Amino acid sequence: MQAVDQNVLQFFAENRTEWLSFLMLVVTYAGGYMVASVVTALSAISFLIHKHTSKILPLFISVGGSTATVFIIKNIFDKARPLAEALYLEPTSSFPSGHAAVAIALYGFILFTIWQYDRHHLRNPFIFCLALLILLIGISRLYLGVHYLSDVLVGYIIGLAWLLISLAISKSKTGLLPDGKRL
């Protein structure tokens, strides 16, 4: 896997452009803890306003669980980040990617909720944009040279695991199946 990690890192480092670097910096902030905290809080408020209160605790479990898991694993492995290819320095260790984990845990939860409940005419564009954002956050970490591919993939797995746990909790609390029908 080290050879693949290095080849992917080298590919992105060799194909950087100024405008794409700026775009990737913007995208990567969407997976950062500051933005994710604000989006999580606003999502919880939206669930409260729209009377989907059973979604609030699972949302916090998804985001909080993935964040805590990443923190624990980072401290256990303490893997060095790529330095030569990085566009900027990150203070934490590389493995796993917290941005990738939070991307799936948070934006995946919102995506699923929109898919499950929303019948708005913008439903499909929102779902597409959220799926694209999740993918781009992982790519941005590689493009910026602050993570290896394996870091991002394991981050996605952690985020997916917590998303699935939270969706199971959410389903058990609402009694709804994914298609919106009652159990």
N, C-alpha and C positions, 0 to 999 in steps of 0.2 A: 504493500500500500504506500510505502514511502516514495517509491518511484513515481506512482500515479500522482500523489500529493505534490511532488516537486514539479512534475510535468505540467499539471494544471496551473500551479502558481506561476511557472515560467511563461506559459501561454498568455495569461492575463497581463503579466508584467511587460511582455513584448508588444502587446496590442493596445496599450493605453493611449488615449487622446485627452486633450484638456477638457473638452466639453463633456465627454463620457465620465471622466474622473469626477467632475462637479456633480453630474447626475447621480453617480454611484454614492457619493458622499451624502446627498440628499436622501436617497433611498435607504441607506444604511441607518440613518437617524430614525427612520420609522420603526426599526427593530430594536432601538436602544431603550434602555430602562426608563429614561425620562419621558420620552414620547409614549412608550407602552404604558406607563403608569397613568398618564393623562387619558389615553384612549380607553384604558380599563375603567377608570373612574367615570368617564363620560358614557361608556357603554352601560355601566351599572345604573347610572341615572336614567338613561334611556329605557332600560328594562323596567325600572320603577315607574316611569311616566306611562309606558305602554302596557302596564299591568302584566309584565312577564317576570314577576318577582322571583319565580322559581329558577330563573336563569342566573341570578346574581351570585349566589354561593358557588355554583359550578364554574362560572367565569373566574372567580377569585381562586378557586382550586386549580383550574387549568393554568392560569398565569403564575400564581404563587408556587404551585408544585413544580412547574418546569424551572422557574427561577431558582428555587431552593436546590433542586437536583443538580442543575448546572453549577451552582456555587460549591456544593459538596464535591462533585467530581473534579472541578477545576483545582480545588485544594488538595485532593488526593493525588492527582497525576502531575500537577504543576508543570505542564508541557510548555516549553518555550515557543513563543510566536516566531513566525518568519520575520527576520529583520531586514535582510538585504532588499526584499521586494516590497516592503511595506511603504505605503504613501504617508502614513503617520503611525505613531507609536500608541499602543494600547497598554494600560498598566496591569491588566490581569493576564493570567495564563491563557494559552490558546485552546486547550481541549476541555470540553466541547464548546461550540459556538452558542453563546447565550442569545445572540441576535436571532439565529436560526430557530432555536427552541421557542423563544417568545413569539416569533413570527407565526409559527403553526399554532401554538397554544392560544394566542390572543386572536389573531386575524382568522384563524381556522374556526374558532368558536363563533365569531361574528358571522363568518361565511355560512356556517351550518345553521345558525339561528335565522338568518335571512332566507336561506333555502327552505327551512322548515315552516316559517310563519308568514313571511312577507309575500303578498300577492300584488305588490306595486309594479307598475310598468317598467321600472328601472331595476327590478330584481336581478335579472340575468346580467346586465352590465356591472352591477355591484359585485355579484359573485365572481365574474371574470376578473374584475379589477383586484379583488382581494386575493384570488388565487395567483394572479400575476405578481402582486406585491410580495406574497410569501416566497415565491420563486426568486424574485429580484433581490430580496434581502439577502438570501443565501449567496447569490451570484455576486452581490456587491461586496461581501466579505472576502470573497476570492479575488475579485478584481482589485480591491484596495490592498491586497497582499497582507491582510492581518490574520488570516486563517488558512489552514490547509483544507483540502476537500474532505478529508476524514472528520475534521472538526465540525464542519457544516453538516455533513450527513448524520453524525451522531447527535448533533443539536436538533436536527429535524426529527430524529427518532424519539428523543426525549420529549419534545413538544407534542408529537403525535400521541405518545403514550399518555401524557397528561390530558390531552384533548379527549381521547377516547374514554379515560376514566371520568372526566367531567361530564361528557355526554351521557354516559351510563347513569351517573348520578342525576343529571337533569331529566333524563327519560323516566327514571324511577320516581322522581318528585312530581312530574306533570302527568304521568300515565299516558303520554302520547308516544306513538310510534313515529319514526322519521317522516312518514307521509302525512302526519298531522291527525291520523285517526286515533281514537281512544283504544286503550288495551282492553 
